[in-house]
Amino acid sequence: MNRIITYFKQAYALMRQEKLFSAIYILGTGLSIAVVMALSIVVYIKIAPVYPETNRNRMLIMSYGVEKYGENSTSLGGISYQFIKDHLKTLKTPEAVSAYARHEGSSHYVRTENSLEQTEVQLSLTDEMFWRVFEFRFREGAPYTAADVQSAIPAVVIARSLARRLFGEETAVGRYVVMDMRSYRVCGVVDDASWVTQLSYAQIYAPYSTDPDIAAAWGTTGYCGDMQAVILAPSAGKVDEVRREIREHFRQYSAEQAELTGATPDLVGQPDKHWESTLRNSNMYPTNYTKIILTYCLVFFVLLLVPAISLSGMADSRMERRLAEMGVRRAFGAPAPLLMRQVLIENLFFTLLGGVVGLLISWILVSTGSNWLMSLGSMGIGLPPESTEQILTPAMLFNLPVFGIALVVCILLNLLSAFIPAWRASRHQIVDSLNLK
């Protein structure tokens, strides 16, 4: 440890002697790491357990309904309420099954009863199990109940930012809002979900039975519909068991539907684990997740390799200027591996400084460009309503996994950029090195 500290002190001394070189090297490293880290943060936010989707490692998602009629005719949509009710909610293994419908792309406007000023909002129509699958923090009140959903009671849960916008600092529970020409009673207020948590994000939540279109479709027996389902396994270790049960049950259901209606329902690879749902690129065909992951890995590698080649050239030129020093040290008995280790650790000092710069730049990139960054590689993500107050939370940006990724990237970039120059310098002929003095 003392030797490493000594190497870092030597690197700091070199940085003070070669200020221009050091500044260019650190900035170049920082910009390289910033791009990689921005993508890493996006991936982390999409798959990590963040509020209120803290159970992501236990979730299975079914979003797309596909029914095939012969060879050339296909029906697409979401999943019908009847299928979720009769075939998913009756499964034995899951801890909970939630049915909900997101009205993405549809305009919904909310106002108080005593005001004509309307606010555009994102609406999510859910059942009572939604509040068990997603762990929302209630600031006031409580969620609507199974009885409310069954009876189509016009009750809503609203996000805290919307409550402040509509009612200021006054209590919102028990008051009424008007949405789409209908009055709803506020039964609860929750901390906002971030727009990037796509499964749970909305500004207002209502029982799906209050939507006349969905309510009218309750009696249908088909597979396709307007809803999505989130299935919560009892533990992360039982996710695959739940998925096998769903697929086995669906094979029987598909055979029955083909005989009764002539339509063949298709799971198209569902249900997806949460991380798989973020990478799905088709609602008609199963997704090759291995290919997508390998593509991401290749992109990350190229993003590291290209700047590493440029930084390697800079490191090599610096090694050329230090060959005389290396020759003297080897003449006094310093082994080549020791010199090589010293160069790598000294270069790591510059890389870590560049990593700090890169991490700061990546946070700025993600914070200011989250609208388009979060849509990379995803389906069906539009822009949030103008009334959305928060996009990213501090917990999404400042966390140990992100810092760990940054450290690993720094080490990889250090090895890619400095290993060959260090190896060449440590094995340069002693006599030739001394002649350069």
Disulfide bonds with the S-S distance in Angstrom:
none
